[in-house]
Amino acid sequence: MIRLIAVLALALALTGCGGIKKPPGTTTIDVAYDDLLNKKHLKLDISLGVGDTLRLVLASNPSTGYQWAPQAQISDPAVIAQRDHFDSGPSGVHLPGAPGTTTWTFQALKAGAATVATTYSQPWPGGVKDSWSFTAAVTIR
């Protein structure tokens, strides 16, 4: 009996006094070309838990001269941080003229609220700026 009580006490201590913590998860937002053609300025509300990952995948086509800004604008980097950014084509590589995607990975650092934003532009002087935009209002609980 004493051994059972000791095992139960240890189990409760390891789970935070009885509360079982959910392991961090990943939320993926995938925006296709059709979505971008229908709405040039997308805004979403996203809810995450502390430690969760947000993966944002936006349609792109580098052969048009347009590209998503690689560094997202984050209103509060203490709440959420960009961890990664990369471009890829349909087979994992860019083929001339073929559409692809741009992907960012963000980590939820602490409870709070922040916005994450990026724009699709032609980056050279005189190029078209901010033709499309994506903004996420992120709440971390």
Secondary structure, DSSP 8 states (H G I E B T S, - for coil): -HHHHHHHHHHHHHTTTT-------EEEEEE-HHHHHH-SEEEEEEEE-TT-EEEEEEEE-GGGT-EE-SS-EES-TTTEEEEEEEEE-TTSS--TT--EEEEEEEEE-SSEEEEEEEEEE--STTS---SEEEEEEEEE-
